[in-house]
Amino acid sequence: MQVKQITELPTSPFAAKRKPATEERLQCEYDYYRSLKLLQKMLSAGLITQEEFEKIDHRNRQSFSPFGVELMP
């Protein structure tokens, strides 16, 4: 197979907005992941309820803005 021409894909109104992966964004992603793991441990140890887990996780998503936050439930 031989490539003869490369064309750009048409943009869709549903296309996700891309944000560059800067050092700061990567740090926020890592911080969110660490907070999620800590919350999961607290939940499994019975220190917090499922409702509290969800509330705290929602706030952490707002604070850390991890990649794909728009797709998370």
Residue, then its C-alpha position, 0 to 999 in steps of 0.5 A: m500500500q502506498v500513501k499518496q496524500i495526507t489530508e486533515l480530518p474535518t473538525s466535528p462540533f463534538a471534537a474534544k478540546r485538546k490541552p497540551a500536556t505540560e509539566e503542570r498538567l501532568q503533576c495535576e494528573y498524578d496528584y489526582y491519581r494519588s488522592l483517588k488511591l487514598l480515598q479508595k483505601m479510606l473507603s475500604a477501611g470504613l473511614i468514609t461512606q460511599e457518599e462521602f467518597e463520591k463528594i470528595d472525588h467530585r471536588n478533587r476532579q474540580s481541583f486537579s482537572p485530570f485528563g478525561v474529566e469530562l468523560m468521568p461519571 
